[in-house]
């Protein structure tokens, strides 16, 4: 048994603590050994959420991402990812090894990080703890869930680094007086593991479904742009039927507006008979600023019989308004209709 006041080890029959003189009862002495000085699982989860909200704006300031999918603009994804890892590492390691022994999220919930004896940890051990979180992640996050039922409420990365997460008012003496956390019912431990695995499963599905959904939205924007080009194509066809030369068929000569009738387009222009769609800021960043060219093809009859879209090859026997048309389209093929791909 341990004294609830000073943490000194006492005999079960002792009515008073031999160290500080505090009066004890059998009930009180028993309670002294079961008081929980360790941070609860959900408190740690909530603290982590706050830390995420703190770190992400820092990354956005360091790496202002405008277009992660277009090498012509914004920051490339690997650099953004690197900035996220470095920011999270320095944020966690510096604060957990500081005099406060806690990140802002942990401070908000009154918990801190210590070594196994309740002492402040150094930057190296804090770094080891941070890196250990990646090992906790690849275990279907069960490494994190371990913090809910292990004897000292240690997650896997805590065990790797030799650290504890305790309440902020816990010192070495108090920790020594309460070496073990209260037991958790077996059913509760099983539920925590299942909840952790379920959360990972949802996250895994989201990482697959969300990009597919995002790509479908971009294709819909491209489709709307192509629909907006219909009157421009019709004007070009009339000009060709009127025997105008390709070089003379322009936006100005056709008296068309270059301003696009679509929220996703910056402009629609006619250049030497070809219709050029330029996607604007209203479109997804992955296609904003990119071009899609529609090139008319004329048969021996002297009328437009085919429109070649994007990277698609032209049918044999057609005279195209522009040669080597595929080099002028910059929208990635994956976002184009099948008929516009090579």
C-alpha positions in Angstrom: 0.0 0.0 0.0 1.0 3.6 -0.5 0.2 6.8 1.3 -2.3 8.9 -0.8 -0.7 12.1 0.6 3.1 11.6 0.0 3.3 8.3 -1.9 5.4 6.6 0.8 5.1 2.8 1.0 3.3 1.7 4.1 2.3 -1.5 5.9 -1.4 -2.5 5.6 -1.8 -2.5 9.4 -0.3 1.0 9.9 -2.9 3.6 11.1 -0.6 6.5 10.1 1.9 7.1 7.4 5.4 6.9 8.9 6.7 9.5 6.5 4.2 12.4 6.7 2.0 11.2 9.6 -1.3 11.2 7.6 -4.0 9.1 9.2 -5.0 6.1 7.1 -8.0 3.8 7.0 -8.1 0.4 5.5 -10.4 1.8 2.8 -8.2 4.8 2.2 -5.0 2.7 2.0 -6.6 0.3 -0.5 -7.8 3.3 -2.6 -4.3 4.7 -2.5 -3.0 1.9 -4.6 -5.8 2.1 -7.2 -5.9 5.9 -7.9 -5.5 6.5 -11.6 -2.8 9.0 -12.4 -2.6 8.1 -16.0 -4.3 9.9 -18.9 -7.4 8.3 -20.2 -7.7 7.0 -23.7 -10.4 9.5 -24.9 -8.6 12.4 -23.3 -5.6 11.5 -25.3 -7.7 11.2 -28.5 -9.2 14.7 -27.9 -5.7 16.1 -27.3 -4.5 14.6 -30.6 -7.3 16.2 -32.5 -6.4 19.7 -31.1 -2.8 19.1 -32.0 -3.8 18.2 -35.6 -5.8 21.5 -35.8 -2.7 23.4 -34.7 -0.2 21.7 -37.0 -2.2 21.8 -40.3 -2.3 25.7 -40.4 1.4 25.7 -39.8 2.0 23.5 -42.8 -0.3 25.7 -44.9 1.8 28.7 -44.0 5.1 27.0 -44.7 3.8 25.5 -48.0 1.1 27.5 -49.6 -0.5 24.8 -51.8 -2.3 26.1 -54.9 -2.3 23.0 -57.1 -0.9 19.7 -55.8 -1.6 18.0 -59.1 -0.1 20.5 -61.6 3.6 20.9 -61.8 3.1 24.4 -63.4 1.6 25.9 -60.3 1.7 25.5 -56.5 3.7 23.1 -54.4 4.3 19.5 -55.3 2.7 16.9 -53.1 5.9 15.4 -51.8 7.1 18.7 -50.4 3.8 19.3 -48.7 4.0 15.9 -47.2 7.6 16.5 -46.0 6.5 19.8 -44.5 3.7 18.1 -42.6 6.0 15.4 -41.2 8.7 17.9 -40.2 6.2 20.3 -38.6 4.5 17.5 -36.7 7.8 16.1 -35.5 9.2 19.5 -34.3 5.9 20.5 -32.7 5.6 17.2 -30.7 9.3 16.7 -29.8 10.0 20.3 -28.8 6.9 20.7 -26.7 6.9 17.3 -25.0 10.6 17.8 -24.0 10.0 21.3 -22.8 9.3 22.3 -19.2 5.6 21.9 -19.8 6.1 18.4 -21.1 3.1 18.6 -23.3 1.8 19.7 -26.7 -1.0 22.4 -26.8 -3.6 19.6 -27.0 -2.2 17.8 -24.0 -2.0 21.1 -22.0 -5.7 21.7 -22.9 -6.7 18.4 -21.2 -4.3 18.6 -18.3 -1.9 15.8 -19.2 1.8 15.5 -19.9 4.5 13.1 -21.1 7.1 11.7 -18.7 9.7 8.9 -18.6 8.9 5.7 -16.7 9.9 7.3 -13.4 7.8 10.4 -13.9 10.7 12.6 -15.0 10.9 15.1 -17.9 12.1 13.5 -21.2 14.7 14.9 -23.6 14.3 15.9 -27.2 15.8 12.5 -28.4 13.3 10.4 -26.5 10.5 12.7 -27.6 11.6 12.2 -31.2 11.7 8.4 -30.6 8.2 8.6 -29.3 7.0 10.6 -32.3 8.6 8.1 -34.8 7.1 5.2 -32.8 3.6 6.5 -33.7 4.2 5.3 -37.3 4.6 1.8 -35.9 1.4 2.3 -33.9 -0.3 3.3 -37.2 0.7 0.2 -39.2 -0.8 -2.1 -36.6 -4.3 -1.1 -37.7 -4.0 1.6 -35.1 -4.2 -1.0 -32.3 -0.9 0.4 -31.1 -2.8 3.6 -30.3 -5.7 1.7 -28.7 -3.3 0.0 -26.3 -3.4 3.3 -24.3 -6.8 2.4 -23.2 -6.1 -0.9 -21.5 -2.4 -1.6 -20.8 -1.3 -1.6 -17.1 0.3 1.9 -17.3 -1.9 3.1 -20.1 0.9 3.0 -22.6 0.4 3.1 -26.3 2.8 1.0 -28.4 4.9 4.1 -29.2 5.1 4.8 -25.4 6.4 1.4 -24.8 9.0 1.8 -27.6 10.2 5.2 -26.2 9.8 4.3 -22.6 7.3 7.1 -21.8 4.1 7.6 -20.0 1.2 10.0 -20.4 0.0 11.1 -17.0 -2.1 13.9 -15.4 -0.2 17.2 -15.2 -0.2 17.2 -11.4 1.6 13.8 -11.2 5.2 13.9 -9.9 7.7 11.1 -9.4 6.5 10.3 -5.9 2.9 10.2 -6.8 3.6 8.0 -9.8 5.6 5.6 -7.6 2.7 5.4 -5.2 0.4 4.4 -8.1 2.4 2.2 -10.4 -0.6 0.6 -12.1 -3.8 2.0 -13.5 -7.2 0.5 -12.6 -8.0 -2.6 -14.5 -10.2 -2.4 -17.5 -12.9 -5.0 -18.1 -12.1 -7.5 -20.8 -15.1 -6.5 -22.8 -14.1 -2.9 -22.8 -10.6 -3.7 -24.0 -12.1 -5.8 -26.9 -14.5 -2.9 -27.8 -11.5 -0.5 -27.9 -9.6 -2.8 -30.3 -12.6 -3.3 -32.5 -13.3 0.5 -32.5 -9.7 1.2 -33.5 -9.7 -1.4 -36.3 -13.1 -0.1 -37.5 -11.8 3.5 -37.6 -8.9 2.3 -39.7 -11.2 0.4 -42.0 -13.3 3.5 -42.6 -10.2 5.6 -43.2 -8.8 3.0 -45.6 -12.1 3.0 -47.6 -12.1 6.8 -47.5 -8.6 7.0 -49.0 -9.9 5.0 -52.0 -13.4 6.4 -52.4 -12.5 10.1 -51.9 -10.0 10.4 -54.8 -12.4 8.5 -57.1 -15.2 10.9 -56.2 -12.9 13.9 -56.7 -11.9 12.7 -60.1 -15.5 12.2 -61.1 -16.2 15.8 -60.1 -13.3 17.0 -62.3 -14.6 15.0 -65.3 -18.0 16.6 -64.8 -16.4 20.0 -64.9 -14.6 19.1 -68.2 -17.9 17.8 -69.5 -19.6 21.1 -68.8 -16.8 23.0 -70.5 -17.2 20.8 -73.6 -21.0 21.5 -73.6 -20.3 25.2 -73.4 -18.2 25.0 -76.6 -21.2 23.8 -78.7 -22.1 27.3 -80.2 -18.5 28.0 -81.0 -18.1 24.7 -82.9 -21.3 25.6 -84.8 -19.9 29.0 -85.7 -16.7 27.4 -87.0 -18.7 24.9 -89.1 -20.7 27.7 -90.7 -17.4 29.6 -91.5 -15.9 26.5 -93.1 -19.0 25.9 -95.1 -18.6 29.6 -96.3 -15.2 28.8 -97.6 -13.2 30.8 -95.0 -9.6 29.9 -94.7 -8.5 28.3 -91.4 -6.2 31.2 -90.5 -9.2 33.7 -90.8 -11.5 31.7 -88.5 -11.0 33.4 -85.1 -13.0 34.6 -82.2 -13.0 38.1 -83.6 -14.0 37.2 -87.1 -16.8 35.1 -85.9 -17.9 37.9 -83.5 -17.9 35.5 -80.5 -17.3 36.3 -76.9 -14.1 35.0 -75.5 -15.7 35.1 -72.1 -16.8 31.6 -71.2 -20.4 30.8 -70.4 -19.3 28.4 -67.7 -18.1 28.9 -64.1 -15.3 26.4 -64.7 -13.9 28.1 -67.8 -11.7 31.2 -68.0 -12.2 31.5 -71.7 -13.3 29.9 -75.0 -11.4 31.1 -78.0 -11.3 30.2 -81.7 -7.8 30.1 -83.1 -7.3 29.2 -86.8 -10.5 27.2 -86.7 -9.7 25.3 -83.5 -11.8 25.9 -80.3 -9.6 26.3 -77.2 -11.1 25.8 -73.7 -9.1 27.3 -70.8 -10.2 26.2 -67.4 -10.2 29.0 -64.7 -10.1 29.4 -61.0 -13.7 28.1 -60.7 -12.5 24.7 -61.7 -10.7 22.1 -59.6 -7.1 23.2 -58.9 -6.0 20.0 -60.8 -7.2 21.5 -64.1 -7.3 25.2 -63.4 -5.2 27.0 -66.0 -5.1 23.9 -68.3 -6.2 23.9 -71.9 -8.4 21.5 -74.0 -8.3 22.0 -77.8 -11.1 20.9 -80.2 -9.9 20.7 -83.8 -12.3 20.4 -86.8 -11.6 18.0 -89.6 -12.8 18.5 -93.1 -13.4 15.8 -95.7 -13.3 16.1 -99.5 -16.8 17.6 -99.4 -15.5 20.8 -97.8 -17.6 20.6 -94.6 -16.6 19.7 -91.1 -17.4 16.1 -90.6 -15.4 15.4 -87.4 -14.1 17.2 -84.3 -10.9 15.9 -82.8 -10.8 16.3 -79.0 -7.7 16.6 -76.9 -5.2 13.9 -77.5 -7.4 11.7 -79.7 -6.0 10.8 -83.1 -7.7 12.1 -86.2 -9.5 9.6 -88.6 -7.6 9.0 -91.8 -8.4 11.2 -94.8 -9.3 14.4 -92.9 -7.7 17.8 -93.3 -7.3 19.2 -89.8 -7.3 22.9 -89.0 -4.2 22.5 -86.9 -1.4 19.9 -87.3 0.1 18.2 -84.2 -3.0 19.2 -82.3 -2.4 16.9 -79.3 0.5 19.0 -78.1 -1.7 22.0 -77.3 -4.0 20.2 -74.8 -2.6 20.2 -71.2 -5.5 18.7 -69.2 -4.4 15.3 -67.9 -5.9 12.4 -70.0 -7.5 10.8 -66.8 -9.8 13.8 -66.5 -11.0 13.7 -70.2 -13.8 11.7 -71.8 -12.5 8.5 -73.5 -13.1 10.1 -76.9 -10.5 12.8 -76.0 -7.7 10.5 -75.0 -4.9 9.1 -77.2 
